[in-house]
């Protein structure tokens, strides 16, 4: 059955999605209620459901937008030719993004599912998959560099990738606790001293 034409949507969907993204980023998935979302988005609940489905679907769309915009530093870093350059750029860009004053601190993909209840394990799984993909991509670059002789043959690629993923996650927590870009740059500088020679 053809959809009947109704009134034109009375809001900008992209602006509303950006507002939702920031609410999830600031408060996490569970603490962000429909009433909080609709207030931030400037719409009524029926409009949210019509445009985005439900809260869960809206969250997935917000995460995708985050990865393409604020979180794109990961893909930018991984485009570097060597693992060392990729990790250095990842840490440096994270320090910039996590402390940028124009948006909430830290990283949505790391923080938004903290303390989720078992009922929302799928939210945790969605964000964990994003983090794991980045960690695996770092490990793959390290493995390539071991094969090229750029790193010692005994380098443990998964362990090294996990160490730097943990560093990024720690930088997120520090930023949310009020650390400055200079503070995070120092963490990155110290972490890079652990790079195999």
C-alpha positions in Angstrom: 0.0 0.0 0.0 1.4 3.4 -1.0 2.4 5.7 1.8 0.1 8.6 2.2 1.6 12.0 2.0 1.5 13.8 5.4 2.7 17.1 6.6 6.4 17.7 5.7 8.8 16.8 8.5 9.0 19.8 10.8 12.7 19.4 11.7 16.1 18.9 10.2 16.9 15.2 10.6 20.7 15.7 10.4 20.6 18.4 13.1 18.4 16.2 15.3 20.7 13.2 14.8 23.7 15.4 15.8 21.9 16.4 19.0 21.1 12.8 19.8 24.7 11.8 19.2 25.9 14.4 21.7 23.4 13.2 24.3 24.6 9.6 24.0 28.2 10.8 24.0 27.7 12.9 27.1 25.6 10.5 29.2 25.9 7.0 27.7 23.2 4.8 26.2 21.3 3.8 29.3 21.3 7.2 31.1 19.9 8.9 27.9 16.1 8.7 28.1 13.6 9.3 25.3 12.5 12.5 27.0 16.2 13.7 27.2 16.6 12.9 23.6 13.5 14.5 22.4 14.2 17.6 24.4 17.7 17.9 23.0 16.5 17.1 19.5 13.6 19.6 19.7 11.0 17.1 18.6 8.2 15.0 20.1 8.4 11.3 20.7 6.2 10.4 17.7 8.6 12.3 15.5 11.6 10.4 16.9 10.0 7.1 16.3 8.8 8.0 12.8 12.2 9.4 11.7 14.6 7.0 13.5 12.7 3.9 14.7 13.4 3.6 18.4 16.1 4.6 20.8 18.2 1.6 20.0 18.1 2.2 16.2 18.8 5.9 16.8 21.8 4.9 18.9 23.2 2.7 16.1 22.8 5.6 13.6 24.4 8.0 16.0 27.4 5.7 16.4 27.8 5.4 12.7 27.7 9.2 12.4 30.3 9.5 15.2 32.6 7.0 13.4 32.4 9.0 10.2 32.9 12.4 11.8 34.5 12.9 15.2 35.8 9.3 15.4 37.3 9.3 11.9 40.8 9.9 13.4 41.1 6.2 13.7 40.8 5.5 10.0 43.1 8.5 9.3 45.7 7.1 11.6 45.5 3.6 10.1 46.1 5.0 6.6 49.7 5.8 7.7 52.3 3.6 5.9 53.8 1.9 9.0 52.4 0.7 12.3 54.6 3.1 14.2 53.4 6.1 12.3 49.8 4.8 12.6 50.0 4.4 16.4 51.7 7.8 16.8 49.1 9.5 14.8 46.3 7.7 16.6 47.5 8.8 20.0 48.1 12.4 18.8 44.7 12.7 17.1 43.0 11.1 20.1 44.6 13.7 22.4 43.2 16.5 20.2 39.7 15.0 19.7 39.2 13.9 23.3 39.8 17.4 24.7 38.2 19.5 21.9 35.9 22.0 23.7 33.2 22.1 21.1 31.9 18.6 21.9 31.7 16.2 24.9 35.1 14.9 26.1 36.5 11.5 25.3 35.2 9.0 22.8 31.6 7.8 22.4 32.6 4.4 21.2 34.6 3.8 24.4 32.3 5.4 26.9 28.7 5.1 25.8 28.1 1.5 27.0 29.9 1.8 30.3 27.9 0.1 33.1 25.2 -1.1 30.7 22.8 -3.6 32.3 22.5 -7.2 30.9 19.3 -6.1 29.0 21.5 -3.9 26.8 24.4 -6.3 26.2 23.9 -5.7 22.5 24.8 -2.1 22.9 28.1 -3.2 24.6 28.7 -5.7 21.9 28.2 -3.1 19.1 30.7 -0.8 20.6 33.1 -3.6 21.5 33.1 -4.7 17.9 34.1 -1.2 16.8 37.0 -1.1 19.3 38.1 -4.6 18.4 38.2 -3.8 14.7 40.6 -0.9 15.4 42.8 -3.0 17.7 42.9 -5.8 15.1 43.8 -3.3 12.3 46.7 -2.1 14.4 47.8 -5.7 15.1 47.7 -6.4 11.3 49.9 -3.4 10.6 52.3 -4.5 13.2 52.4 -8.0 11.7 53.2 -6.6 8.3 56.0 -4.5 9.7 57.5 -7.5 11.5 57.4 -9.3 8.1 59.2 -6.4 6.5 61.9 -6.3 9.1 60.8 -2.9 10.5 60.1 -4.5 13.9 62.0 -7.2 15.8 60.8 -10.7 14.8 59.9 -11.5 18.4 57.4 -8.6 18.6 54.0 -9.8 19.9 51.7 -8.0 17.5 48.4 -8.7 19.3 49.9 -7.8 22.7 51.4 -4.6 21.4 48.1 -3.6 19.7 46.2 -4.3 22.9 48.7 -2.1 24.9 48.1 0.9 22.6 44.3 0.2 22.5 44.4 0.3 26.4 46.4 3.5 26.2 43.7 5.1 24.0 41.0 3.9 26.4 42.9 5.4 29.3 43.3 8.7 27.5 39.5 8.7 27.1 38.9 8.3 30.8 41.5 11.0 31.6 39.8 13.4 29.2 36.4 12.7 30.8 38.0 13.5 34.1 39.2 16.9 32.9 42.7 16.2 31.5 44.0 18.7 29.0 45.4 18.1 25.6 48.9 18.6 27.0 48.2 15.9 29.6 47.1 13.5 26.9 50.1 14.4 24.7 52.4 13.5 27.6 50.6 10.1 28.0 51.1 9.5 24.2 54.8 10.5 24.4 55.4 8.1 27.3 53.5 5.3 25.7 55.5 5.6 22.5 58.7 4.9 24.4 57.4 1.3 24.7 57.6 0.8 20.9 59.9 -2.0 20.1 63.3 -1.1 18.7 
